[in-house]
Amino acid sequence: MAKTDYKTIDEYHNAFPAEVQERMQAIRNIIHKLVPKAEEVISYQIPAFKYHGFLIYYSAYAKHITLSSPWSQALLQAFDADLKKMKVSKSAIQLPNNEPLPTDLVKRIVAFRKKENEAGK
């Protein structure tokens, strides 16, 4: 991945192997389905979505895709049971590439972030 001056999410996706692109596109589709008014941007050279502020980011790596945002304590508590088996920090959740993409979890996280942003949190 030599290019680091991405202007669009498509440019970012195209820098990765097809199977990783598919996983990222699935996340992108979930975001657009749940938050149709979300604006696509590149921030910190990774895909990001804005809706009443930054909603969520994602980025790809050799062994995982990371969902990121400055997670609220409420979000981390709400998804504690789901996140126990994953590597999680205050701002990142790693979704291993060698496991099926947890689309239901991604949907619930995006919906939670949407509500937080709408409430101004």
Backbone torsions as a table, in degrees:
resi	resn	phi	psi	omega
1	MET	NA	83.6	-175.7
2	ALA	-82.2	-38.2	-175.7
3	LYS	-70.9	132.6	178.7
4	THR	-133.5	22.4	178.0
5	ASP	-122.4	60.2	-176.7
6	TYR	-71.5	138.3	176.9
7	LYS	-106.9	-24.2	-178.6
8	THR	-137.3	161.8	176.7
9	ILE	-65.7	-35.9	177.4
10	ASP	-59.5	-43.3	177.3
11	GLU	-59.1	-43.1	179.2
12	TYR	-61.6	-51.3	-179.4
13	HIS	-55.8	-43.5	-175.5
14	ASN	-65.2	-11.6	178.8
15	ALA	-82.4	-1.1	-174.6
16	PHE	-119.8	162.1	176.9
17	PRO	-61.9	156.8	-174.8
18	ALA	-53.8	-43.4	-177.0
19	GLU	-66.1	-33.5	177.2
20	VAL	-73.7	-38.8	176.3
21	GLN	-58.4	-41.8	-179.7
22	GLU	-62.4	-42.1	179.0
23	ARG	-64.6	-44.4	179.0
24	MET	-65.3	-40.4	179.9
25	GLN	-64.3	-35.6	177.1
26	ALA	-62.0	-41.7	177.9
27	ILE	-65.3	-45.0	178.8
28	ARG	-58.0	-44.5	180.0
29	ASN	-62.9	-41.2	178.3
30	ILE	-60.3	-46.6	-179.0
31	ILE	-59.7	-46.7	-178.7
32	HIS	-67.2	-32.8	178.7
33	LYS	-69.1	-43.3	-176.0
34	LEU	-83.5	-26.9	-178.3
35	VAL	-133.6	72.6	-174.1
36	PRO	-57.5	-24.6	-178.8
37	LYS	-91.0	6.0	178.9
38	ALA	-65.6	138.0	179.5
39	GLU	-97.6	129.2	176.4
40	GLU	-79.8	132.1	175.6
41	VAL	-143.5	165.5	168.6
42	ILE	-107.3	125.6	178.9
43	SER	-135.8	133.5	-174.6
44	TYR	56.7	28.8	179.1
45	GLN	64.1	26.1	174.0
46	ILE	-134.1	160.3	177.8
47	PRO	-63.1	137.4	177.8
48	ALA	-143.6	158.6	179.9
49	PHE	-130.8	132.9	-179.7
50	LYS	-109.7	132.9	175.2
51	TYR	-158.6	105.1	-172.6
52	HIS	55.5	47.8	-173.6
53	GLY	102.3	-175.8	179.4
54	PHE	-70.7	130.0	-177.9
55	LEU	-92.1	-56.7	-176.0
56	ILE	-164.6	153.1	175.7
57	TYR	-122.2	160.0	166.1
58	TYR	-145.3	157.3	179.3
59	SER	-152.6	154.0	-176.0
60	ALA	-111.5	146.2	178.5
61	TYR	-139.7	173.2	-175.7
62	ALA	-57.9	-38.7	-173.6
63	LYS	-113.7	-2.9	-178.0
64	HIS	-161.7	167.0	167.8
65	ILE	-114.0	136.1	-179.9
66	THR	-105.8	129.4	166.6
67	LEU	-93.2	135.8	-179.7
68	SER	-143.2	155.7	178.2
69	SER	178.8	159.6	170.2
70	PRO	-71.9	92.5	-175.1
71	TRP	-62.4	137.4	174.6
72	SER	-77.8	157.8	175.7
73	GLN	-61.6	-36.0	178.9
74	ALA	-60.7	-42.7	178.8
75	LEU	-64.7	-47.5	-178.9
76	LEU	-61.7	-36.4	177.5
77	GLN	-71.6	-41.2	-178.6
78	ALA	-62.4	-32.6	-176.8
79	PHE	-109.5	15.8	-176.0
80	ASP	-50.4	-49.1	-177.5
81	ALA	-63.5	-40.1	-179.6
82	ASP	-68.2	-31.7	-172.9
83	LEU	-90.7	-7.9	-175.9
84	LYS	-55.0	-36.1	-176.2
85	LYS	-90.0	3.2	-177.7
86	MET	-113.3	161.2	173.3
87	LYS	-82.8	121.6	-173.7
88	VAL	-134.4	141.2	171.9
89	SER	-128.5	-174.5	179.0
90	LYS	-64.4	-17.8	-177.4
91	SER	-132.2	2.2	-175.6
92	ALA	-143.8	144.1	173.6
93	ILE	-128.4	120.3	-178.8
94	GLN	-92.0	127.3	177.3
95	LEU	-107.8	104.1	-174.7
96	PRO	-59.2	137.7	-180.0
97	ASN	-73.6	-17.0	-179.0
98	ASN	-90.2	11.6	175.8
99	GLU	-127.9	156.5	176.7
100	PRO	-58.8	143.9	178.5
101	LEU	-64.1	125.0	-178.7
102	PRO	-78.7	74.6	-173.0
103	THR	-61.0	-36.6	179.1
104	ASP	-62.4	-43.1	178.1
105	LEU	-64.2	-43.9	178.9
106	VAL	-59.2	-44.2	179.2
107	LYS	-59.6	-45.2	-178.0
108	ARG	-67.2	-37.0	178.0
109	ILE	-67.0	-44.9	180.0
110	VAL	-62.5	-43.6	179.2
111	ALA	-62.7	-39.6	178.6
112	PHE	-64.2	-46.4	179.2
113	ARG	-62.9	-38.0	178.5
114	LYS	-58.7	-48.4	179.8
115	LYS	-62.8	-42.1	177.7
116	GLU	-59.4	-46.7	-178.3
117	ASN	-66.1	-38.8	179.0
118	GLU	-64.7	-32.0	-179.8
119	ALA	-84.2	-4.9	178.9
120	GLY	79.3	24.2	-179.3
121	LYS	-97.7	NA	NA
